């Protein structure tokens, strides 16, 4: 009897989570733009990278690789010259602001590039990207 109650409780929790995921998916599919969600996700990733850098969880070259991957650009010289990151002489808040700005600029440049190639393409790509990440997190 106790195992049946546990199973029922577990199923109830899963059902509530499923309803939240469906609600979020519906909001994304019905929204005009999901750009704010994508920018928030990128900022979250940058904040996590800064935390890892503070805690020295990864070597500097691993963190720079992750940042370059996120931004789609070569940051090594920018970080080295502007923030002395390779010498471990940096202000985490300044680095975070700098990386947010780099992220926003690189994202907007990509948006403009894609819009020039095909009007409206970026909205569909943004929506698809958010849905893929939601599905990945749900699994």
Contact map, one row per residue, 1 for C-alpha under 8 A:
1111100000000000000000000000000000000000000000000000000000000000000000000000000000000000000000000000000000000000000000000000000000000000000
1111110000000000000000000000000000000000000000000000000000000000000000000000000000000000000000000000000000000000000000000000000000000000000
1111111000000000000000000000000000000000000000000000000000000000000000000000000000000000000000000000000000000000000000000000000000000000000
1111111100000000000000000000000000000000000000000000000000000000000000000000000000000000000000000000000000000000000000000000000000000000000
1111111110000000000000000000000000000000000000000000000000000000000000000000000000000000000000000000000000000000000000000000000000000000000
0111111111000000000000000000000000000000000000000000000000000000000000000000000000000000000000000000000000000000000000000000000000000000000
0011111111100000000000000000000000000000000000000000000000000000000000000000000000000000000000000000000000000000000000000000000000000000000
0001111111110000000000000000000000000000000000000000000000000000000000000000000000000000000000000000000000000000000000000000000000000000000
0000111111111000000000000000000000000000000000000000000000000000000000000000000000000000000000000000000000000000000000000000000000000000000
0000011111111100000000000000000000000000000000000000000000000000000000000000000000000000000000000000000000000000000000000000000000000000000
0000001111111110000000000000000000000000000000000000000000000000000000000000000000000000000000000000000000000000000000000000000000000000000
0000000111111111000000000000000000000000000000000000000000000000000000000000000000000000000000000000000000000000000000000000000000000000000
0000000011111111100000000000000000000000000000000000000000000000000000000000000000000000000000000000000000000000000000000000000000000000000
0000000001111111110000000000000000000000000000000000000000000000000000000000000000000000000000000000000000000000000000000000000000000000000
0000000000111111111000000000000000000000000000000000000000000000000000000000000000000000000000000000000000000000000000000000000000000000000
0000000000011111111100000000000000000000000000000000000000000000000000000000000000000000000000000000000000000000000000000000000000000000000
0000000000001111111110000000000000000000000000000000000000000000000000000000000000000000000000000000000000000000000000000000000000000000000
0000000000000111111111000000000000000000000000000000000000000000000000000000000000000000000000000000000000000000000000000000000000000000000
0000000000000011111111100000000000000000000000000000000000000000000000000000000000000000000000000000000000000000000000000000000000000000000
0000000000000001111111110000000000000000000000000000000000000000000000000000000000000000000000000000000000000000000000000000000000000000000
0000000000000000111111111000000000000000000000000000000000000000000000000000000000000000000000000000000000000000000000000000000000000100010
0000000000000000011111111100000000000000000000000000000000000000000000000000000000000000000000000000000000000000000000000000000000000000000
0000000000000000001111111110000000000000000000000000000000000000000000000000000000000000000000000000000000000000000000000000000000000000000
0000000000000000000111111111000000000000000000000000000000000000000000000000000000000000000000000000000000000000000000000000000000000000000
0000000000000000000011111111100000000000000000000000000000000000000000000000000000000000000000000000000000000000000000000000000000100000000
0000000000000000000001111111110000000000000000000000000000000000000000000000000000000000000000000000000000000000000000000000000000000000000
0000000000000000000000111111111000000000000000000000000000000000000000000000000000000000000000000000000000000000000000000000000000000000000
0000000000000000000000011111111011000000000000000000000000000000000000000000000000000000000000000000000000000000000000000000001000100000000
0000000000000000000000001111111000000000000000000000000000000000000000000000000000000000000000000000000000000000000000000000001000000000000
0000000000000000000000000111111100000000000000000000000000000000000000000000000000000000000000000000000000000000000000000000000000000000000
0000000000000000000000000011111111000000000000000000000000000000000000000000000000000000000000000000000000000000000000000000000000000000000
0000000000000000000000000000011111000000000000000000000000000000000000000000000000000000000000000000000000000000000000000000000000000000000
0000000000000000000000000001001111110000000000000000000000000000000000000000000000000000000000000000000000000000000000000010011000000000000
0000000000000000000000000001001111111100000000000000000000000000000000000000000000000000000000000000000000000000000000000010011001000000000
0000000000000000000000000000000011111110000000000000000000000000000000000000000000000000000000000000000000000000000000000000010000000000000
0000000000000000000000000000000011111111000000000000000000000000000000000000000000000000000000000000000000000000000000000000000000000000000
0000000000000000000000000000000001111111100000000000000000000000000000000000000000000000000000000000000000000000000000000000000001000000000
0000000000000000000000000000000001111111110000000000000000000000000000000000000000000000000000000000000000000000000000000000010001000000000
0000000000000000000000000000000000111111111000000000000000000000000000000000000000000000000000000000000100000000000000000000000000000000000
0000000000000000000000000000000000011111111100000000000000000000000000000000000000000000000000000000000000000000000000000000000000000000000
0000000000000000000000000000000000001111111110000000000000000000000000000000000000000000000000000000000000000000000000000000000000000000000
0000000000000000000000000000000000000111111111000000000000000000000001000000000000000000000000000000001000000000000000000000000000000000000
0000000000000000000000000000000000000011111111100000000000000000000000000000000000000000000000000001001000000000000000000000000000000000000
0000000000000000000000000000000000000001111111110000000000000000000000000000000000000000000000000000000000000000000000000000000000000000000
0000000000000000000000000000000000000000111111111000000000000000000000000000000000000000000000000000000000000000000000000000000000000000000
0000000000000000000000000000000000000000011111111100000000000000001000000000000000000000000000010011000000000000000000000000000000000000000
0000000000000000000000000000000000000000001111111110000000000000000000000000000000000000000000010000000000000000000000000000000000000000000
0000000000000000000000000000000000000000000111111111000000000000000000000000000000000000000000000000000000000000000000000000000000000000000
0000000000000000000000000000000000000000000011111111100000000010001000000000000000000000000000000000000000000000000000000000000000000000000
0000000000000000000000000000000000000000000001111111110000000000000000000000000000000000000100110000000000000000000000000000000000000000000
0000000000000000000000000000000000000000000000111111111000000000000000000000000000000000000000000000000000000000000000000000000000000000000
0000000000000000000000000000000000000000000000011111111111000000000000000000000000000000000000000000000000000000000000000000000000000000000
0000000000000000000000000000000000000000000000001111111111010010000000000000000000000000000000000000000000000000000000000000000000000000000
0000000000000000000000000000000000000000000000000111111110000000000000000000000000000000000100000000000000000000000000000000000000000000000
0000000000000000000000000000000000000000000000000011111110000000000000000000000000000000000000000000000000000000000000000000000000000000000
0000000000000000000000000000000000000000000000000001111111100000000000000000000000000000000000000000000000000000000000000000000000000000000
0000000000000000000000000000000000000000000000000001111111100000000000000000000000000000000000000000000000000000000000000000000000000000000
0000000000000000000000000000000000000000000000000001100111110110000000000000000000000000000000000000000000000000000000000000000000000000000
0000000000000000000000000000000000000000000000000000000111111110000000000000000000000000000000000000000000000000000000000000000000000000000
0000000000000000000000000000000000000000000000000000100001111111000000000000000000001100000000000000000000000000000000000000000000000000000
0000000000000000000000000000000000000000000000000000000000111111100000000000000000000000000000000000000000000000000000000000000000000000000
0000000000000000000000000000000000000000000000000000000001111111110000000000000000000000000000000000000000000000000000000000000000000000000
0000000000000000000000000000000000000000000000001000100001111111111000000000000000000000000000000000000000000000000000000000000000000000000
0000000000000000000000000000000000000000000000000000000000011111111100000011000000000000000000000000000000000000000000000000000000000000000
0000000000000000000000000000000000000000000000000000000000001111111110000000000000000000000000000000000000000000000000000000000000000000000
0000000000000000000000000000000000000000000000000000000000000111111111000000000000000000000000000000000000000000000000000000000000000000000
0000000000000000000000000000000000000000000001001000000000000011111111100010000000000000000000000000000000000000000000000000000000000000000
0000000000000000000000000000000000000000000000000000000000000001111111111110000000000000000000000000000000000000000000000000000000000000000
0000000000000000000000000000000000000000000000000000000000000000111111111000000000000000000000000000000000000000000000000000000000000000000
0000000000000000000000000000000000000000010000000000000000000000011111110000000000000000000000000000001000000000000000000000000000000000000
0000000000000000000000000000000000000000000000000000000000000000001111111000000000000000000000000000011001100000000000000000000000000000000
0000000000000000000000000000000000000000000000000000000000000000000111111100000000000000000000000000000001000000000000000000000000000000000
0000000000000000000000000000000000000000000000000000000000000000000110111110000000000000000000000000000001000000000000000000000000000000000
0000000000000000000000000000000000000000000000000000000000000000000100011111100000000000000000000000000000000000000000000000000000000000000
0000000000000000000000000000000000000000000000000000000000000001001100001111111000000000000000000000000000000000000000000000000000000000000
0000000000000000000000000000000000000000000000000000000000000001000000000111111100000000000000000000000000000000000000000000000000000000000
0000000000000000000000000000000000000000000000000000000000000000000000000111111110000000000000000000000000000000000000000000000000000000000
0000000000000000000000000000000000000000000000000000000000000000000000000011111111100000000000000000000000000000000000000000000000000000000
0000000000000000000000000000000000000000000000000000000000000000000000000011111111111100000000000000000000000000000000000000000000000000000
0000000000000000000000000000000000000000000000000000000000000000000000000001111111111100000000000000000000000000000000000000000000000000000
0000000000000000000000000000000000000000000000000000000000000000000000000000111111110000000000000000000000000000000000000000000000000000000
0000000000000000000000000000000000000000000000000000000000000000000000000000011111110000000000000000000000000000000000000000000000000000000
0000000000000000000000000000000000000000000000000000000000000000000000000000011111111000111000100000000000000000000000000000000000000000000
0000000000000000000000000000000000000000000000000000000000000000000000000000001111111111110000000000000000000000000000000000000000000000000
0000000000000000000000000000000000000000000000000000000000010000000000000000001100111111110000000000000000000000000000000000000000000000000
0000000000000000000000000000000000000000000000000000000000010000000000000000001100011111100000000000000000000000000000000000000000000000000
0000000000000000000000000000000000000000000000000000000000000000000000000000000000011111100000000000000000000000000000000000000000000000000
0000000000000000000000000000000000000000000000000000000000000000000000000000000000011111110000000000000000000000000000000000000000000000000
0000000000000000000000000000000000000000000000000000000000000000000000000000000000111111111000000000000000000000000000000000000000000000000
0000000000000000000000000000000000000000000000000000000000000000000000000000000000111001111101100000000000000000000000000000000000000000000
0000000000000000000000000000000000000000000000000000000000000000000000000000000000100000111111100000000000000000000000000000000000000000000
0000000000000000000000000000000000000000000000000100010000000000000000000000000000000000011111110000000000000000000000000000000000000000000
0000000000000000000000000000000000000000000000000000000000000000000000000000000000000000001111111000000000000000000000000000000000000000000
0000000000000000000000000000000000000000000000000000000000000000000000000000000000000000011111111100000000000000000000000000000000000000000
0000000000000000000000000000000000000000000000000100000000000000000000000000000000100000011111111110000000000000000000000000000000000000000
0000000000000000000000000000000000000000000001100100000000000000000000000000000000000000000111111111000000000000000000000000000000000000000
0000000000000000000000000000000000000000000000000000000000000000000000000000000000000000000011111111100000000000000000000000000000000000000
0000000000000000000000000000000000000000000000000000000000000000000000000000000000000000000001111111110000000000000000000000000000000000000
0000000000000000000000000000000000000000000001000000000000000000000000000000000000000000000000111111111000000000000000000000000000000000000
0000000000000000000000000000000000000000001001000000000000000000000000000000000000000000000000011111111100000000000000000000000000000000000
0000000000000000000000000000000000000000000000000000000000000000000000000000000000000000000000001111111110000000000000000000000000000000000
0000000000000000000000000000000000000000000000000000000000000000000000100000000000000000000000000111111111000000000000000000000000000000000
0000000000000000000000000000000000000000011000000000000000000000000001100000000000000000000000000011111111100000000000000000000000000000000
0000000000000000000000000000000000000010000000000000000000000000000000000000000000000000000000000001111111110000000000000000000000000000000
0000000000000000000000000000000000000000000000000000000000000000000000000000000000000000000000000000111111111000000000000000000000000000000
0000000000000000000000000000000000000000000000000000000000000000000000111000000000000000000000000000011111111100000000000000000000000000000
0000000000000000000000000000000000000000000000000000000000000000000000100000000000000000000000000000001111111110000000000000000000000000000
0000000000000000000000000000000000000000000000000000000000000000000000000000000000000000000000000000000111111111000000000000000000000000000
0000000000000000000000000000000000000000000000000000000000000000000000000000000000000000000000000000000011111111100000000000000000000000000
0000000000000000000000000000000000000000000000000000000000000000000000000000000000000000000000000000000001111111110000000000000000000000000
0000000000000000000000000000000000000000000000000000000000000000000000000000000000000000000000000000000000111111111000000100000000000000000
0000000000000000000000000000000000000000000000000000000000000000000000000000000000000000000000000000000000011111111100000000000000000000000
0000000000000000000000000000000000000000000000000000000000000000000000000000000000000000000000000000000000001111111110000000000000000000000
0000000000000000000000000000000000000000000000000000000000000000000000000000000000000000000000000000000000000111111111101100000000000000000
0000000000000000000000000000000000000000000000000000000000000000000000000000000000000000000000000000000000000011111111111100000000000000000
0000000000000000000000000000000000000000000000000000000000000000000000000000000000000000000000000000000000000001111111100000000000000000000
0000000000000000000000000000000000000000000000000000000000000000000000000000000000000000000000000000000000000000111111100000000000000000000
0000000000000000000000000000000000000000000000000000000000000000000000000000000000000000000000000000000000000000011111111000000000000000000
0000000000000000000000000000000000000000000000000000000000000000000000000000000000000000000000000000000000000000011111111100000000000000000
0000000000000000000000000000000000000000000000000000000000000000000000000000000000000000000000000000000000000000001001111111000000000000000
0000000000000000000000000000000000000000000000000000000000000000000000000000000000000000000000000000000000000000011001111111100000000000000
0000000000000000000000000000000000000000000000000000000000000000000000000000000000000000000000000000000000000010011000111111110000000000000
0000000000000000000000000000000011000000000000000000000000000000000000000000000000000000000000000000000000000000000000011111111000000000000
0000000000000000000000000000000000000000000000000000000000000000000000000000000000000000000000000000000000000000000000011111111100000000000
0000000000000000000000000000000000000000000000000000000000000000000000000000000000000000000000000000000000000000000000001111111110000000000
0000000000000000000000000000000011100100000000000000000000000000000000000000000000000000000000000000000000000000000000000111111111000000000
0000000000000000000000000001100011000000000000000000000000000000000000000000000000000000000000000000000000000000000000000011111111100000000
0000000000000000000000000000000000000000000000000000000000000000000000000000000000000000000000000000000000000000000000000001111111110000000
0000000000000000000000000000000000000000000000000000000000000000000000000000000000000000000000000000000000000000000000000000111111111000000
0000000000000000000000000000000001001100000000000000000000000000000000000000000000000000000000000000000000000000000000000000011111111100000
0000000000000000000000001001000000000000000000000000000000000000000000000000000000000000000000000000000000000000000000000000001111111110000
0000000000000000000000000000000000000000000000000000000000000000000000000000000000000000000000000000000000000000000000000000000111111111000
0000000000000000000000000000000000000000000000000000000000000000000000000000000000000000000000000000000000000000000000000000000011111111100
0000000000000000000010000000000000000000000000000000000000000000000000000000000000000000000000000000000000000000000000000000000001111111110
0000000000000000000000000000000000000000000000000000000000000000000000000000000000000000000000000000000000000000000000000000000000111111111
0000000000000000000000000000000000000000000000000000000000000000000000000000000000000000000000000000000000000000000000000000000000011111111
0000000000000000000000000000000000000000000000000000000000000000000000000000000000000000000000000000000000000000000000000000000000001111111
0000000000000000000010000000000000000000000000000000000000000000000000000000000000000000000000000000000000000000000000000000000000000111111
0000000000000000000000000000000000000000000000000000000000000000000000000000000000000000000000000000000000000000000000000000000000000011111
